[in-house]
Amino acid sequence: MAKFILMSPNYIEILAEASADLSNGDYVSKENLRGFCIVDVLTGADFAMIVKADKVKALKAVGAISPGDNVYYDVSGGNVTTTETGNIMVGHCIEAAASADTTVMIEFDGSLDDIYQRMILAEARITALE
């Protein structure tokens, strides 16, 4: 099954060049944006990378996820999780998923991790000034 499946007609895409062969639903990282492809793509080909979508079905790690929970992409596991450490923030849960479920509905935003990291840095600077 694809790691991410676009379920919403509301999304933002950018044109990107594949640095490797990609399959429908594969996670992609380009500079400070994260996203996923919705078609199979060969290395060097241009493709539409989905960087924001209102509703995406994502493979999930074991564990329940509640609406509003932040979700992070686990590159080594190939799925989303609520575990922040070592993972990349990609959105928020929009429908509850039980521990035994293999997928979860999320609002996907591939710019969140960059924004989140900037907030942490700003918070550290403020703390240092106090």
N, CA and C atoms as an extended XYZ file, in Angstrom:
390
Properties=species:S:1:pos:R:3:atomname:S:1:resname:S:1:resid:I:1 pbc="F F F"
N         0.840       -1.189        0.000 N   MET     1
C         0.000        0.000        0.000 CA  MET     1
C         0.883        1.249        0.000 C   MET     1
N         0.409        2.276       -0.656 N   ALA     2
C         1.126        3.560       -0.683 CA  ALA     2
C         1.208        4.133        0.726 C   ALA     2
N         2.284        4.854        1.010 N   LYS     3
C         2.458        5.475        2.324 CA  LYS     3
C         1.459        6.606        2.540 C   LYS     3
N         1.160        7.338        1.468 N   PHE     4
C         0.198        8.444        1.528 CA  PHE     4
C        -0.753        8.336        0.343 C   PHE     4
N        -2.057        8.500        0.604 N   ILE     5
C        -3.067        8.481       -0.453 CA  ILE     5
C        -3.874        9.768       -0.342 C   ILE     5
N        -3.881       10.554       -1.410 N   LEU     6
C        -4.621       11.806       -1.449 CA  LEU     6
C        -6.110       11.499       -1.455 C   LEU     6
N        -6.856       12.051       -0.485 N   MET     7
C        -8.287       11.793       -0.357 CA  MET     7
C        -9.121       13.057       -0.548 C   MET     7
N        -8.488       14.180       -0.794 N   SER     8
C        -9.173       15.461       -0.838 CA  SER     8
C        -8.973       16.153       -2.182 C   SER     8
N       -10.002       16.864       -2.656 N   PRO     9
C        -9.810       17.660       -3.871 CA  PRO     9
C        -9.057       18.960       -3.582 C   PRO     9
N        -8.849       19.269       -2.310 N   ASN    10
C        -8.160       20.493       -1.909 CA  ASN    10
C        -6.717       20.182       -1.547 C   ASN    10
N        -5.796       20.608       -2.410 N   TYR    11
C        -4.384       20.349       -2.163 CA  TYR    11
C        -3.522       21.373       -2.892 C   TYR    11
N        -2.260       21.452       -2.466 N   ILE    12
C        -1.276       22.305       -3.123 CA  ILE    12
C        -0.149       21.403       -3.599 C   ILE    12
N         0.274       21.624       -4.836 N   GLU    13
C         1.362       20.831       -5.396 CA  GLU    13
C         2.432       21.756       -5.946 C   GLU    13
N         3.652       21.232       -6.015 N   ILE    14
C         4.741       21.945       -6.677 CA  ILE    14
C         5.370       21.005       -7.692 C   ILE    14
N         6.014       21.569       -8.682 N   LEU    15
C         6.715       20.759       -9.661 CA  LEU    15
C         8.090       20.426       -9.109 C   LEU    15
N         8.440       19.156       -9.127 N   ALA    16
C         9.740       18.712       -8.605 CA  ALA    16
C        10.341       17.709       -9.577 C   ALA    16
N        11.649       17.505       -9.466 N   GLU    17
C        12.336       16.503      -10.275 CA  GLU    17
C        12.697       15.325       -9.384 C   GLU    17
N        12.383       14.136       -9.836 N   ALA    18
C        12.653       12.933       -9.049 CA  ALA    18
C        14.146       12.635       -9.029 C   ALA    18
N        14.720       12.527       -7.847 N   SER    19
C        16.136       12.186       -7.717 CA  SER    19
C        16.343       10.667       -7.670 C   SER    19
N        15.242        9.931       -7.628 N   ALA    20
C        15.254        8.465       -7.651 CA  ALA    20
C        13.897        8.007       -8.183 C   ALA    20
N        13.782        6.746       -8.540 N   ASP    21
C        12.476        6.217       -8.941 CA  ASP    21
C        11.527        6.310       -7.748 C   ASP    21
N        10.286        6.737       -8.005 N   LEU    22
C         9.288        6.875       -6.946 CA  LEU    22
C         8.039        6.090       -7.313 C   LEU    22
N         7.358        5.598       -6.287 N   SER    23
C         6.073        4.926       -6.475 CA  SER    23
C         4.967        5.812       -5.927 C   SER    23
N         3.777        5.616       -6.454 N   ASN    24
C         2.609        6.351       -5.989 CA  ASN    24
C         2.544        6.306       -4.458 C   ASN    24
N         2.476        7.478       -3.820 N   GLY    25
C         2.360        7.546       -2.364 CA  GLY    25
C         3.666        7.663       -1.621 C   GLY    25
N         4.799        7.633       -2.327 N   ASP    26
C         6.100        7.734       -1.663 CA  ASP    26
C         6.317        9.127       -1.068 C   ASP    26
N         6.932        9.159        0.097 N   TYR    27
C         7.342       10.398        0.764 CA  TYR    27
C         8.524       10.995        0.011 C   TYR    27
N         8.519       12.326       -0.141 N   VAL    28
C         9.583       13.024       -0.858 CA  VAL    28
C         9.992       14.255       -0.057 C   VAL    28
N        11.282       14.525       -0.008 N   SER    29
C        11.801       15.718        0.661 CA  SER    29
C        12.634       16.509       -0.344 C   SER    29
N        12.273       17.758       -0.542 N   LYS    30
C        13.000       18.658       -1.448 CA  LYS    30
C        13.288       19.945       -0.693 C   LYS    30
N        14.564       20.171       -0.391 N   GLU    31
C        15.011       21.342        0.370 CA  GLU    31
C        14.230       21.414        1.686 C   GLU    31
N        13.460       22.484        1.931 N   ASN    32
C        12.754       22.587        3.209 CA  ASN    32
C        11.279       22.188        3.107 C   ASN    32
N        10.889       21.540        2.012 N   LEU    33
C         9.511       21.071        1.857 CA  LEU    33
C         9.468       19.549        1.863 C   LEU    33
N         8.390       19.032        2.411 N   ARG    34
C         8.147       17.599        2.396 CA  ARG    34
C         6.833       17.374        1.680 C   ARG    34
N         6.720       16.232        1.040 N   GLY    35
C         5.487       15.932        0.335 CA  GLY    35
C         5.452       14.484       -0.094 C   GLY    35
N         4.589       14.201       -1.050 N   PHE    36
C         4.490       12.848       -1.585 CA  PHE    36
C         4.027       12.918       -3.029 C   PHE    36
N         4.322       11.860       -3.769 N   CYS    37
C         3.904       11.822       -5.174 CA  CYS    37
C         2.624       10.994       -5.280 C   CYS    37
N         1.872       11.236       -6.351 N   ILE    38
C         0.612       10.509       -6.523 CA  ILE    38
C         0.610        9.653       -7.787 C   ILE    38
N         1.778        9.529       -8.412 N   VAL    39
C         1.954        8.641       -9.571 CA  VAL    39
C         3.344        8.014       -9.474 C   VAL    39
N         3.563        6.949      -10.208 N   ASP    40
C         4.906        6.377      -10.300 CA  ASP    40
C         5.763        7.312      -11.161 C   ASP    40
N         7.028        7.518      -10.754 N   VAL    41
C         7.905        8.475      -11.435 CA  VAL    41
C         9.295        7.852      -11.586 C   VAL    41
N         9.907        8.051      -12.750 N   LEU    42
C        11.260        7.585      -12.983 CA  LEU    42
C        12.268        8.665      -12.616 C   LEU    42
N        13.461        8.273      -12.251 N   THR    43
C        14.541        9.202      -11.914 CA  THR    43
C        14.706       10.243      -13.012 C   THR    43
N        14.788       11.507      -12.602 N   GLY    44
C        14.995       12.607      -13.544 CA  GLY    44
C        13.723       13.192      -14.119 C   GLY    44
N        12.598       12.513      -13.949 N   ALA    45
C        11.331       13.024      -14.489 CA  ALA    45
C        10.731       14.065      -13.560 C   ALA    45
N        10.021       15.025      -14.139 N   ASP    46
C         9.285       16.000      -13.340 CA  ASP    46
C         7.983       15.374      -12.867 C   ASP    46
N         7.552       15.752      -11.679 N   PHE    47
C         6.287       15.244      -11.148 CA  PHE    47
C         5.664       16.281      -10.226 C   PHE    47
N         4.371       16.134       -9.986 N   ALA    48
C         3.658       17.014       -9.061 CA  ALA    48
C         3.823       16.454       -7.650 C   ALA    48
N         4.517       17.197       -6.789 N   MET    49
C         4.707       16.789       -5.399 CA  MET    49
C         3.622       17.468       -4.559 C   MET    49
N         2.804       16.678       -3.911 N   ILE    50
C         1.760       17.221       -3.040 CA  ILE    50
C         2.427       17.698       -1.757 C   ILE    50
N         2.298       18.990       -1.430 N   VAL    51
C         2.945       19.545       -0.239 CA  VAL    51
C         1.936       19.945        0.839 C   VAL    51
N         0.664       20.015        0.474 N   LYS    52
C        -0.380       20.338        1.458 CA  LYS    52
C        -1.692       19.764        0.955 C   LYS    52
N        -2.435       19.120        1.862 N   ALA    53
C        -3.728       18.550        1.492 CA  ALA    53
C        -4.623       18.463        2.722 C   ALA    53
N        -5.903       18.743        2.509 N   ASP    54
C        -6.866       18.724        3.609 CA  ASP    54
C        -7.094       17.333        4.186 C   ASP    54
N        -7.027       16.305        3.336 N   LYS    55
C        -7.303       14.948        3.808 CA  LYS    55
C        -6.434       13.945        3.067 C   LYS    55
N        -5.609       13.232        3.843 N   VAL    56
C        -4.694       12.228        3.299 CA  VAL    56
C        -4.770       10.983        4.180 C   VAL    56
N        -4.884        9.813        3.545 N   LYS    57
C        -4.810        8.555        4.288 CA  LYS    57
C        -3.335        8.172        4.346 C   LYS    57
N        -2.817        7.979        5.554 N   ALA    58
C        -1.397        7.678        5.738 CA  ALA    58
C        -1.213        6.363        6.483 C   ALA    58
N        -0.191        5.593        6.077 N   LEU    59
C         0.187        4.413        6.854 CA  LEU    59
C         0.630        4.886        8.226 C   LEU    59
N         0.269        4.164        9.269 N   LYS    60
C         0.646        4.603       10.607 CA  LYS    60
C         1.357        3.506       11.374 C   LYS    60
N         2.150        3.935       12.333 N   ALA    61
C         2.828        3.014       13.247 CA  ALA    61
C         1.806        2.493       14.255 C   ALA    61
N         2.182        1.509       15.034 N   VAL    62
C         1.312        0.975       16.075 CA  VAL    62
C         1.060        2.060       17.117 C   VAL    62
N        -0.148        2.129       17.608 N   GLY    63
C        -0.518        3.111       18.617 CA  GLY    63
C        -1.716        3.915       18.159 C   GLY    63
N        -2.564        4.279       19.100 N   ALA    64
C        -3.749        5.078       18.792 CA  ALA    64
C        -3.341        6.517       18.505 C   ALA    64
N        -4.085        7.164       17.611 N   ILE    65
C        -3.872        8.572       17.300 CA  ILE    65
C        -5.226        9.258       17.368 C   ILE    65
N        -5.279       10.376       18.069 N   SER    66
C        -6.533       11.106       18.275 CA  SER    66
C        -6.579       12.360       17.410 C   SER    66
N        -7.797       12.805       17.054 N   PRO    67
C        -7.925       14.048       16.291 CA  PRO    67
C        -7.193       15.198       16.996 C   PRO    67
N        -6.460       15.964       16.224 N   GLY    68
C        -5.690       17.082       16.765 CA  GLY    68
C        -4.258       16.729       17.105 C   GLY    68
N        -3.937       15.437       17.254 N   ASP    69
C        -2.554       15.043       17.549 CA  ASP    69
C        -1.643       15.418       16.386 C   ASP    69
N        -0.452       15.922       16.703 N   ASN    70
C         0.563       16.125       15.676 CA  ASN    70
C         1.003       14.765       15.164 C   ASN    70
N         1.269       14.663       13.863 N   VAL    71
C         1.807       13.422       13.308 CA  VAL    71
C         3.138       13.722       12.635 C   VAL    71
N         4.038       12.759       12.755 N   TYR    72
C         5.406       12.886       12.273 CA  TYR    72
C         5.699       11.718       11.351 C   TYR    72
N         6.454       11.980       10.295 N   TYR    73
C         6.840       10.897        9.387 CA  TYR    73
C         8.113       10.252        9.900 C   TYR    73
N         8.060        8.949       10.053 N   ASP    74
C         9.208        8.148       10.478 CA  ASP    74
C         9.847        7.575        9.216 C   ASP    74
N        10.951        8.161        8.784 N   VAL    75
C        11.607        7.756        7.543 CA  VAL    75
C        11.999        6.281        7.585 C   VAL    75
N        12.540        5.818        8.710 N   SER    76
C        12.982        4.420        8.790 CA  SER    76
C        11.804        3.453        8.808 C   SER    76
N        10.684        3.848        9.394 N   GLY    77
C         9.517        2.976        9.451 CA  GLY    77
C         8.604        3.104        8.240 C   GLY    77
N         8.711        4.230        7.528 N   GLY    78
C         7.863        4.444        6.359 CA  GLY    78
C         6.413        4.691        6.698 C   GLY    78
N         6.174        5.291        7.884 N   ASN    79
C         4.802        5.551        8.299 CA  ASN    79
C         4.752        6.790        9.201 C   ASN    79
N         3.531        7.184        9.589 N   VAL    80
C         3.395        8.312       10.501 CA  VAL    80
C         3.197        7.809       11.924 C   VAL    80
N         3.591        8.660       12.855 N   THR    81
C         3.557        8.319       14.273 CA  THR    81
C         3.320        9.604       15.070 C   THR    81
N         3.021        9.463       16.337 N   THR    82
C         2.932       10.637       17.208 CA  THR    82
C         4.256       10.883       17.927 C   THR    82
N         5.254       10.051       17.651 N   THR    83
C         6.571       10.205       18.267 CA  THR    83
C         7.337       11.321       17.574 C   THR    83
N         7.650       12.365       18.328 N   GLU    84
C         8.325       13.535       17.773 CA  GLU    84
C         9.815       13.303       17.533 C   GLU    84
N        10.488       12.714       18.506 N   THR    85
C        11.943       12.575       18.475 CA  THR    85
C        12.428       11.818       17.245 C   THR    85
N        13.294       12.475       16.472 N   GLY    86
C        13.909       11.854       15.309 CA  GLY    86
C        13.024       11.755       14.085 C   GLY    86
N        11.817       12.310       14.148 N   ASN    87
C        10.884       12.216       13.030 CA  ASN    87
C        10.533       13.606       12.499 C   ASN    87
N         9.827       13.668       11.380 N   ILE    88
C         9.561       14.905       10.666 CA  ILE    88
C         8.074       15.233       10.734 C   ILE    88
N         7.740       16.397       11.284 N   MET    89
C         6.338       16.796       11.418 CA  MET    89
C         5.722       16.992       10.032 C   MET    89
N         4.589       16.313        9.788 N   VAL    90
C         3.928       16.420        8.485 CA  VAL    90
C         2.442       16.750        8.575 C   VAL    90
N         1.915       16.944        9.777 N   GLY    91
C         0.508       17.302        9.846 CA  GLY    91
C        -0.142       17.007       11.177 C   GLY    91
N        -1.491       16.891       11.092 N   HIS    92
C        -2.322       16.661       12.272 CA  HIS    92
C        -3.356       15.590       11.947 C   HIS    92
N        -3.686       14.796       12.932 N   CYS    93
C        -4.725       13.772       12.786 CA  CYS    93
C        -6.086       14.463       12.682 C   CYS    93
N        -6.941       13.989       11.763 N   ILE    94
C        -8.282       14.564       11.635 CA  ILE    94
C        -9.388       13.551       11.925 C   ILE    94
N        -9.037       12.260       12.017 N   GLU    95
C        -9.999       11.225       12.385 CA  GLU    95
C        -9.292       10.229       13.295 C   GLU    95
N        -9.947        9.832       14.365 N   ALA    96
C        -9.341        8.909       15.323 CA  ALA    96
C        -8.941        7.592       14.653 C   ALA    96
N        -7.808        7.065       15.094 N   ALA    97
C        -7.330        5.762       14.620 CA  ALA    97
C        -6.955        4.929       15.840 C   ALA    97
N        -7.489        3.714       15.919 N   ALA    98
C        -7.189        2.813       17.030 CA  ALA    98
C        -5.786        2.237       16.863 C   ALA    98
N        -5.268        1.690       17.931 N   SER    99
C        -3.921        1.117       17.917 CA  SER    99
C        -3.757        0.059       16.823 C   SER    99
N        -4.778       -0.752       16.606 N   ALA   100
C        -4.701       -1.837       15.629 CA  ALA   100
C        -4.877       -1.365       14.178 C   ALA   100
N        -5.360       -0.138       13.971 N   ASP   101
C        -5.546        0.382       12.610 CA  ASP   101
C        -4.190        0.527       11.919 C   ASP   101
N        -4.174        0.313       10.622 N   THR   102
C        -2.922        0.450        9.866 CA  THR   102
C        -2.813        1.793        9.157 C   THR   102
N        -3.919        2.552        9.122 N   THR   103
C        -3.901        3.870        8.488 CA  THR   103
C        -4.586        4.897        9.391 C   THR   103
N        -4.333        6.169        9.079 N   VAL   104
C        -4.955        7.269        9.803 CA  VAL   104
C        -5.200        8.405        8.818 C   VAL   104
N        -6.302        9.138        9.020 N   MET   105
C        -6.588       10.305        8.183 CA  MET   105
C        -5.917       11.523        8.807 C   MET   105
N        -5.137       12.237        7.987 N   ILE   106
C        -4.420       13.408        8.483 CA  ILE   106
C        -4.640       14.596        7.556 C   ILE   106
N        -4.409       15.775        8.096 N   GLU   107
C        -4.254       16.973        7.283 CA  GLU   107
C        -2.747       17.079        7.064 C   GLU   107
N        -2.315       17.014        5.819 N   PHE   108
C        -0.888       16.976        5.492 CA  PHE   108
C        -0.394       18.382        5.183 C   PHE   108
N         0.722       18.770        5.804 N   ASP   109
C         1.366       20.050        5.499 CA  ASP   109
C         2.871       19.849        5.526 C   ASP   109
N         3.474       19.793        4.349 N   GLY   110
C         4.895       19.519        4.217 CA  GLY   110
C         5.814       20.647        4.633 C   GLY   110
N         5.258       21.797        5.013 N   SER   111
C         6.099       22.911        5.474 CA  SER   111
C         6.169       22.977        6.991 C   SER   111
N         5.379       22.149        7.681 N   LEU   112
C         5.282       22.248        9.138 CA  LEU   112
C         6.591       21.986        9.861 C   LEU   112
N         7.374       21.006        9.420 N   ASP   113
C         8.602       20.689       10.145 CA  ASP   113
C         9.565       21.863       10.123 C   ASP   113
N         9.672       22.552        8.988 N   ASP   114
C        10.546       23.721        8.891 CA  ASP   114
C        10.069       24.820        9.841 C   ASP   114
N         8.757       25.066        9.854 N   ILE   115
C         8.187       26.079       10.746 CA  ILE   115
C         8.398       25.669       12.204 C   ILE   115
N         8.158       24.398       12.501 N   TYR   116
C         8.318       23.875       13.860 CA  TYR   116
C         9.760       24.037       14.349 C   TYR   116
N        10.723       23.705       13.489 N   GLN   117
C        12.135       23.838       13.877 CA  GLN   117
C        12.506       25.300       14.117 C   GLN   117
N        11.955       26.215       13.330 N   ARG   118
C        12.209       27.647       13.527 CA  ARG   118
C        11.625       28.120       14.855 C   ARG   118
N        10.448       27.587       15.223 N   MET   119
C         9.836       27.959       16.512 CA  MET   119
C        10.703       27.484       17.673 C   MET   119
N        11.226       26.274       17.586 N   ILE   120
C        12.091       25.744       18.645 CA  ILE   120
C        13.338       26.607       18.781 C   ILE   120
N        13.928       26.992       17.654 N   LEU   121
C        15.115       27.840       17.666 CA  LEU   121
C        14.806       29.206       18.282 C   LEU   121
N        13.672       29.793       17.905 N   ALA   122
C        13.279       31.096       18.460 CA  ALA   122
C        13.044       30.991       19.966 C   ALA   122
N        12.402       29.907       20.395 N   GLU   123
C        12.149       29.698       21.815 CA  GLU   123
C        13.461       29.570       22.586 C   GLU   123
N        14.427       28.884       22.010 N   ALA   124
C        15.739       28.726       22.658 CA  ALA   124
C        16.430       30.077       22.775 C   ALA   124
N        16.299       30.923       21.755 N   ARG   125
C        16.913       32.254       21.802 CA  ARG   125
C        16.267       33.122       22.873 C   ARG   125
N        14.945       33.042       22.994 N   ILE   126
C        14.239       33.829       24.010 CA  ILE   126
C        14.657       33.369       25.398 C   ILE   126
N        14.738       32.061       25.592 N   THR   127
C        15.155       31.507       26.883 CA  THR   127
C        16.563       31.980       27.225 C   THR   127
N        17.441       32.017       26.239 N   ALA   128
C        18.822       32.438       26.465 CA  ALA   128
C        18.903       33.920       26.861 C   ALA   128
N        17.950       34.709       26.386 N   LEU   129
C        17.940       36.139       26.701 CA  LEU   129
C        17.380       36.439       28.090 C   LEU   129
N        16.621       35.521       28.629 N   GLU   130
C        15.966       35.760       29.931 CA  GLU   130
C        16.930       35.680       31.085 C   GLU   130
